[in-house]
Amino acid sequence: MIPFTRTIQSSMSCATGKGCATGSVPLFTPVTANAATEVGNGTMYVSAVANGSFTIAHANSAAAGRTFLYALQG
């Protein structure tokens, strides 16, 4: 599992991963209360996957500490 903290005051965050390729599926687990809130609100989703990175769309919020662990499937 790889840690990822989403960007505050932005509606998109980008993550890089050596094993990431077109067709990969990033799987997330929230590890902070603020991250769990983001998931519970249904405001976060993977908007694009490319070779070496993926993009997450999320709520534009000033809330800090929205940290997740992710693994890449595929």
Backbone bond lengths (Angstrom), bond angles and torsions (degrees), N, CA, C in turn:
res aa  C-N    CA-C-N  psi(-1)  N-CA   C-N-CA  omega(-1)  CA-C   N-CA-C  phi
1 M - - - 1.454 - - 1.531 108.27 -
2 I 1.310 115.62 138.90 1.465 122.76 -176.86 1.522 108.50 -116.09
3 P 1.355 118.04 132.05 1.466 119.02 179.18 1.526 111.99 -73.48
4 F 1.335 115.16 147.91 1.460 122.51 178.41 1.516 107.92 -148.42
5 T 1.324 117.61 127.46 1.463 122.30 175.53 1.518 107.61 -114.73
6 R 1.320 116.30 125.10 1.455 119.41 -176.72 1.525 110.73 -72.15
7 T 1.314 116.69 153.63 1.457 124.27 -178.50 1.524 110.10 -72.52
8 I 1.352 116.68 131.33 1.464 119.29 177.70 1.527 109.84 -81.84
9 Q 1.321 116.31 155.43 1.457 125.36 -179.62 1.524 112.17 50.31
10 S 1.310 114.57 43.35 1.452 122.54 176.98 1.523 107.30 -149.54
11 S 1.310 116.80 156.19 1.463 119.05 178.81 1.528 112.19 -103.41
12 M 1.347 117.58 2.81 1.462 122.13 178.22 1.520 109.83 -140.60
13 S 1.314 115.89 145.74 1.459 122.49 172.83 1.517 107.71 -134.22
14 C 1.324 115.91 147.77 1.451 120.94 -179.37 1.518 108.60 -119.73
15 A 1.307 117.06 137.74 1.462 121.81 177.49 1.518 108.44 -124.94
16 T 1.322 116.03 146.86 1.458 120.57 177.63 1.522 108.84 -110.04
17 G 1.294 115.93 150.85 1.451 120.46 178.88 1.510 110.46 -157.75
18 K 1.332 116.22 129.56 1.463 120.59 -178.94 1.516 112.01 -56.70
19 G 1.327 117.10 -39.28 1.451 120.57 -176.81 1.512 114.09 -88.09
20 C 1.319 117.20 5.12 1.460 120.47 -176.91 1.520 110.14 -81.33
21 A 1.329 115.48 131.64 1.457 121.05 178.00 1.519 108.37 -147.09
22 T 1.320 115.92 160.44 1.448 119.74 175.26 1.522 108.00 -52.83
23 G 1.309 116.61 128.86 1.457 121.60 -176.83 1.517 113.22 99.71
24 S 1.350 117.99 -11.92 1.470 121.09 175.92 1.521 109.47 -71.04
25 V 1.328 115.51 154.43 1.458 121.39 177.24 1.530 108.35 -121.86
26 P 1.342 118.63 109.60 1.460 120.57 175.25 1.534 109.76 -73.53
27 L 1.315 116.70 129.27 1.460 123.36 178.59 1.526 108.20 -112.28
28 F 1.335 117.78 127.16 1.458 123.05 -172.91 1.518 112.65 -110.79
29 T 1.336 115.18 147.65 1.459 123.24 170.26 1.523 107.06 -133.25
30 P 1.335 119.70 122.87 1.467 120.58 177.38 1.525 109.96 -71.04
31 V 1.331 116.84 140.43 1.471 120.85 179.19 1.528 112.33 -120.48
32 T 1.328 116.69 3.42 1.465 121.08 174.34 1.532 108.39 -132.71
33 A 1.326 115.89 160.77 1.464 120.38 179.23 1.527 111.10 -61.14
34 N 1.326 117.60 -40.88 1.467 120.27 179.46 1.529 111.54 -65.02
35 A 1.314 117.34 -35.64 1.462 120.70 176.98 1.526 110.38 -67.03
36 A 1.320 116.95 -41.46 1.466 120.76 178.18 1.526 110.70 -62.57
37 T 1.329 116.97 -36.12 1.459 121.05 176.96 1.528 110.57 -63.01
38 E 1.321 116.81 -43.13 1.475 121.19 178.41 1.528 110.31 -58.70
39 V 1.314 117.20 -45.62 1.464 121.04 179.36 1.527 110.19 -65.80
40 G 1.331 116.71 -44.90 1.465 121.23 -179.56 1.516 113.30 -61.82
41 N 1.332 116.23 -31.18 1.469 120.55 179.00 1.526 112.19 -78.44
42 G 1.329 116.46 -12.47 1.465 120.07 -179.82 1.509 113.77 69.81
43 T 1.334 117.31 28.40 1.469 121.06 -175.07 1.524 113.21 -105.87
44 M 1.328 118.74 15.70 1.456 121.44 -179.19 1.523 109.53 -130.66
45 Y 1.344 116.09 132.69 1.462 119.78 176.50 1.526 109.13 -154.92
46 V 1.322 116.49 158.30 1.459 121.97 176.88 1.522 107.20 -79.58
47 S 1.331 116.34 119.34 1.466 119.92 -176.75 1.528 113.05 -98.92
48 A 1.332 117.66 -18.70 1.468 120.26 179.18 1.521 109.80 -161.40
49 V 1.321 115.42 146.01 1.468 122.23 174.99 1.520 107.09 -131.20
50 A 1.334 116.16 132.35 1.461 121.81 179.20 1.523 108.54 -137.25
51 N 1.306 116.46 175.09 1.459 119.83 176.49 1.524 108.99 -67.41
52 G 1.322 116.63 115.49 1.462 122.28 176.20 1.514 115.79 93.86
53 S 1.349 118.81 -7.15 1.464 119.30 -179.23 1.523 111.15 -162.35
54 F 1.337 114.73 165.99 1.454 121.31 171.51 1.514 108.39 -145.38
55 T 1.331 115.85 158.29 1.458 122.56 -177.28 1.515 109.42 -117.87
56 I 1.328 115.66 137.35 1.455 122.22 178.41 1.518 108.54 -114.87
57 A 1.325 117.09 126.93 1.465 122.21 171.91 1.526 106.33 -90.76
58 H 1.342 116.50 139.69 1.462 120.61 -178.26 1.520 109.66 -155.43
59 A 1.318 115.86 173.28 1.459 121.28 178.96 1.528 109.91 -62.93
60 N 1.329 116.29 142.11 1.458 122.01 174.82 1.526 106.64 -83.21
61 S 1.329 115.96 102.89 1.457 121.20 -172.34 1.520 110.40 -140.54
62 A 1.322 115.57 150.15 1.463 120.84 176.08 1.521 111.62 -85.94
63 A 1.325 118.07 -3.62 1.468 121.25 -179.00 1.523 110.15 -64.36
64 A 1.314 116.06 125.69 1.463 122.02 179.81 1.525 109.42 -95.06
65 G 1.313 116.00 170.88 1.451 121.12 173.64 1.511 114.79 76.61
66 R 1.308 117.30 27.59 1.465 119.41 176.13 1.523 107.54 -93.40
67 T 1.315 114.19 85.91 1.462 121.74 -174.27 1.521 111.18 -108.29
68 F 1.317 115.55 137.75 1.463 123.45 -178.08 1.529 108.63 -128.96
69 L 1.302 115.94 159.98 1.449 122.55 164.61 1.513 105.78 -107.87
70 Y 1.340 116.62 144.35 1.452 118.25 177.30 1.522 110.61 -136.56
71 A 1.305 114.19 153.69 1.466 123.07 173.09 1.518 106.46 -129.95
72 L 1.314 116.00 152.21 1.460 120.96 179.52 1.519 109.57 -105.14
73 Q 1.308 115.77 127.97 1.459 122.33 177.73 1.518 108.55 -107.11
74 G 1.305 117.16 132.08 1.467 120.62 176.12 1.488 114.84 95.79
